[in-house]
Structure formats: C-alpha cells, structure tokens
Amino acid sequence: MGFNISNFTDNDDVRILDEKGMFKVIEYIRDLSCTPSEAQLKYFMTQQGVRKKQLVIELDNDGAILQPGRMQWMLGNVSQTTGLKGVGDAVGKFFQGRVTGESTIKPEYKGNGIVVTEPTYNHLLLENLKDWDGSMVIQDGLFYACDNEIQLKTIARSNLSSAVAGGEGLFNLCLTGPGIVALECDVPREELICIDLFDDVLKVDGSYAIAWSTTLNFTVERSGKSLLGSAASGEGLVNVYKGTGRILLMPQV
C-alpha cells in the first residue's frame, strides 16, 4: 500500500504560493492546455497574474472540511462524510446556510492521503486562527476549507436594524478553534490591507472588510452624528469596527 506522485507540484510550471499546516496553495505559472485561439488571451492573463490555483490538502490521520463541489481528486486512505453529528447538528447547519448563504452541508475528509481541489482563478488565502486570537468572522461566500477541529457557527450583527438599513446581511459565518482556514477571495493577498486595532475604531463605507476578529464590536451606524450631518457629508451608513482585533480590508470591490 502506498503511492507516489510525479509531475504535479514538482512540475516546472507549478509553484507553491503558500503553505500552512495541512494546506498548500499551488499556482500554475503557465497554462499550456489551450487551443491556438486561446493562446493570446491566456498569455496576457498570465502577464497580469491571472493564473489557475489549487488547494492541496495533505491528511495525516486528521481531517479537513471543504466547501461543497470543490474536490477534484483524492488519493490514499481518505474517506468523505457529511460532517453532520446528528439531527440537531443538521438543523443548526440548515439554519446557518439559510441566513448566511453558505452551503448547509460541508463535506469532511478524513484519513491518510491527498485531497486536491478544482482549479480556480480566484485567490486562495491561508489564515492561522492563532493570529486572530482563535476566532474570526468572514463575509458570505469566502469560506473554502479548514481543519476539522475548527467550529463553524453563525453569529448575528449587534445592531440588526441598522444592518438592514445599510443593505448588509444580518448574520455572518464565524470560525473558532485551533487550525488553518482557507478563504477564496477576488483580491490577492498582496493587495489586502491588514489593520490591527488597539482599543480604537475603524469606519468603512461599504463591504470592503472580508474578515475581522470576533473581539471587535461590529455595527452599522450613520456616518454623522445626525441624519442631517450624514446627508451633508454625502455619506450614509458605514460599517464600524470597535475595540481590539484584526481586520482584512480590500482596497476595492
């Protein structure tokens, strides 16, 4: 029993972008699988850094949770389960999926072997929850994968009425526990702004924050002290993060 993989991560056209824990993000430097009519487009895509990426998960008697539909192939003594732990857990995850837009059931892979995801042009970010004091909140649609020791739960905004007025969702996905989280983002890590607050305040006009610490108090408030002040400034409602913690911010949406 056993296996050997060649011409994969050791291919000259493949490089490792990031590696944390069981997760490894690889990128295809050139896309040679193209027709003559596609060659010019893919050449300029490559020059702009628009390249296919995959997440490689190396299991060693442990497990990982993956966004549904992302698995491309798996190798070795690896089993796939629904990750549900009973009727109560199924009901809870159904509610979580309904309010956050995330899939209700996220498959869990356990054992010894390799799991490789489908290629994507989006950017795959690896975050260690240790750097987030053990817990982080993410915007809807960003979850890609995580250690199976990490707990996924739904949390509500602390100011629900203003969240509705500001066009923001009422709930977000929260990830808690030791381990690594993989996020799928439209923006590369090189462009993300990392802000560490120390008993301070960040106000953002729009959904530019993709992740923030659970230690922060997140609300949606008027940009001015009064309705007249908000109207005069040309700004309406803003996302407000108060306290001590970390925020990942996109420079553009």
C-alpha positions in Angstrom: 0.0 0.0 0.0 1.2 3.5 -0.8 1.5 6.0 -3.6 4.0 8.3 -5.4 3.0 11.5 -7.2 5.2 12.9 -10.0 4.8 15.8 -12.4 2.4 17.7 -10.0 3.9 20.1 -7.5 7.4 19.3 -8.9 6.3 20.4 -12.4 8.3 23.4 -13.7 5.0 25.2 -14.4 3.8 24.9 -10.8 4.9 26.9 -7.8 3.8 26.8 -4.2 2.3 30.2 -3.2 1.6 29.5 0.5 1.8 26.6 2.9 0.3 26.3 6.4 -0.5 23.2 8.3 -2.1 20.5 6.1 -2.9 23.1 3.4 -0.8 24.1 0.4 -1.8 26.6 -2.3 -0.2 26.0 -5.7 -0.3 28.2 -8.8 0.2 27.3 -12.5 2.7 29.7 -13.9 1.7 29.0 -17.5 -1.5 27.4 -18.8 -0.3 25.2 -21.6 -3.7 23.4 -22.0 -5.1 25.8 -24.5 -6.0 26.0 -28.2 -4.3 28.4 -30.7 -7.4 30.7 -30.5 -7.0 30.9 -26.7 -3.2 31.4 -26.6 -3.1 35.2 -26.9 -5.8 35.7 -24.2 -4.2 33.3 -21.8 -0.7 34.8 -22.4 -2.0 38.3 -21.4 -3.9 36.8 -18.4 -0.7 35.2 -17.2 1.2 38.5 -17.6 -1.4 40.1 -15.3 -1.1 37.4 -12.8 -4.5 35.8 -13.6 -3.4 32.2 -13.1 -5.2 29.0 -12.1 -4.7 27.9 -8.5 -5.5 24.8 -6.5 -5.6 23.8 -2.8 -3.7 20.7 -1.9 -4.6 19.1 1.5 -2.2 16.6 2.9 -4.0 14.4 5.5 -2.1 12.6 8.2 -4.6 10.8 10.4 -6.6 14.1 10.6 -9.3 15.8 8.7 -10.4 18.8 6.8 -13.7 20.5 5.9 -14.2 21.6 2.3 -16.7 23.8 0.5 -19.1 21.5 -1.5 -18.2 20.9 -5.1 -14.6 21.9 -4.7 -12.9 18.5 -4.6 -11.2 17.4 -7.9 -9.4 14.2 -6.8 -8.3 12.4 -3.7 -5.7 9.8 -3.2 -4.9 7.3 -0.4 -7.0 6.0 2.5 -9.3 9.0 2.6 -13.0 8.9 3.5 -15.6 11.5 2.8 -18.5 12.2 5.2 -21.2 14.9 5.5 -19.7 16.2 8.7 -23.1 16.1 10.4 -23.2 14.9 14.0 -26.9 14.2 14.4 -30.3 15.7 13.8 -29.6 18.7 16.0 -26.4 19.5 14.1 -28.2 19.1 10.8 -30.9 21.6 11.9 -28.4 24.0 13.1 -26.4 23.9 9.9 -29.5 24.2 7.8 -30.3 27.5 9.6 -26.7 28.6 9.2 -26.9 28.0 5.5 -30.2 29.8 5.1 -29.1 33.0 6.9 -25.5 33.3 5.6 -25.9 31.9 2.1 -23.3 29.2 2.8 -23.9 25.6 1.9 -25.8 23.7 4.6 -23.6 20.6 4.4 -19.8 20.9 4.0 -18.1 17.6 3.3 -15.4 16.4 5.7 -12.4 14.4 4.5 -10.5 12.1 7.0 -7.6 9.7 6.9 -4.2 9.5 5.3 -3.7 10.8 1.8 -4.1 13.8 -0.5 -7.2 15.9 -1.4 -6.9 18.3 -4.3 -9.5 21.0 -5.2 -10.8 22.1 -8.5 -8.7 24.8 -10.3 -9.8 28.4 -9.7 -8.8 31.8 -10.9 -9.8 33.3 -7.6 -7.2 33.8 -4.9 -6.8 31.3 -2.0 -5.7 32.8 1.3 -4.5 30.7 4.2 -5.1 32.2 7.7 -3.9 30.7 11.0 -6.6 31.4 13.6 -3.8 31.7 16.2 -3.1 35.1 14.6 -6.8 36.0 15.2 -6.9 35.1 18.9 -8.5 31.8 17.9 -11.6 33.2 16.1 -12.5 35.2 13.0 -15.7 36.3 11.2 -15.8 36.3 7.4 -18.1 37.8 4.8 -20.5 35.5 3.0 -19.1 33.3 0.2 -15.4 33.4 1.3 -15.2 30.0 3.1 -13.2 27.5 1.2 -11.7 24.9 3.6 -10.5 24.5 7.2 -9.2 22.0 9.7 -12.0 19.8 11.0 -11.1 20.9 14.6 -12.4 24.3 13.7 -16.0 25.0 14.7 -18.2 26.8 12.2 -21.1 28.8 13.6 -23.4 31.7 12.7 -23.3 35.0 14.6 -25.7 37.9 14.4 -24.8 41.6 14.0 -25.0 43.5 17.2 -27.1 46.2 15.5 -29.7 44.4 13.4 -31.9 47.3 12.4 -29.1 49.4 11.1 -27.7 46.4 9.2 -31.0 46.1 7.3 -31.0 49.8 6.6 -27.4 49.6 5.3 -28.2 46.7 3.0 -25.8 44.4 4.9 -26.7 40.8 5.9 -27.9 40.1 9.4 -25.6 37.1 10.0 -22.0 36.1 9.3 -20.0 32.9 9.5 -17.7 32.6 12.4 -14.7 30.2 12.6 -13.4 29.3 16.0 -10.6 26.9 17.3 -7.0 26.0 16.6 -6.1 25.5 13.0 -5.9 26.9 9.5 -8.7 28.4 7.4 -8.6 28.8 3.6 -10.6 31.7 2.1 -11.5 32.2 -1.6 -11.2 35.9 -2.5 -11.4 38.1 -5.6 -8.4 40.1 -4.3 -4.8 38.7 -3.9 -3.1 38.9 -0.6 -0.6 41.4 -2.0 -3.5 44.0 -2.2 -5.3 43.2 1.1 -4.8 45.8 3.9 -4.3 44.3 7.3 -5.3 46.6 10.2 -4.7 45.8 13.8 -6.9 47.9 16.2 -5.9 48.5 19.8 -8.9 49.8 21.6 -9.7 52.0 18.6 -12.3 52.5 15.8 -12.4 51.8 12.1 -15.2 53.1 9.9 -15.7 51.7 6.4 -18.1 53.0 3.7 -19.0 49.7 2.0 -18.4 46.0 2.3 -14.6 46.2 1.9 -13.8 44.2 5.1 -13.6 40.5 4.3 -12.7 39.2 7.7 -12.4 40.5 11.3 -11.7 39.3 14.8 -14.7 38.3 17.0 -13.2 40.5 19.7 -14.3 43.5 17.7 -17.8 45.1 18.1 -19.2 45.3 14.6 -22.1 47.6 13.9 -23.6 49.7 11.1 -24.0 53.3 12.0 -24.7 56.7 10.5 -21.5 58.4 9.3 -22.5 61.6 11.0 -24.0 62.3 14.5 -27.3 63.2 12.9 -29.3 62.4 9.8 -28.6 66.0 8.6 -24.9 65.6 9.1 -24.8 62.3 7.2 -26.7 63.9 4.3 -24.4 66.9 4.3 -21.3 64.8 4.1 -22.6 62.8 1.2 -22.1 59.5 3.1 -24.9 57.4 4.6 -24.3 54.4 6.8 -20.9 53.0 7.5 -19.6 49.7 8.9 -18.0 50.4 12.3 -15.4 48.1 14.0 -14.6 49.0 17.6 -12.2 47.5 20.1 -9.1 45.4 19.8 -8.6 43.0 17.0 -7.7 42.5 13.3 -9.4 43.4 10.1 -8.6 42.4 6.5 -9.7 45.1 4.1 -10.0 45.1 0.3 -8.8 48.3 -1.5 -11.6 47.9 -4.0 -14.7 45.7 -4.5 
